Amino acid sequence: MEKQQQIEEVVRPFLDTYMSARPQSILVDLHDSHVLVTLRQVICPAEREYARERTSRERLERLSSEAFDGVKAELEKAVTRIMGRTVLQSLISLDPPTGDAILMLVMEESMKPRQVGM
């Protein structure tokens, strides 16, 4: 099974169990130093409607970030196991008007940095 699929299969139950979120779709992109997870329609229509005003939108963004920070260790452990490299930090960025979010996991480097312009 590909690593992207394995990560998707741990993200979906993590979001459901720890954040009561059920995204319409999950897309995993692997990069050398990051794992990016796009979550489509991760919040409900009522929350999107609530986010029409700036203060409400900021409140939802902050709540999402703080809730994720409280439980992210479980996801970080699972991604570390799948990738074979340590997750150094992670965060979620919610866009309430669209209902979408991005999970970013910063990974321990697997290669030495490339030198540019020598």
Disulfide bonds with the S-S distance in Angstrom:
none
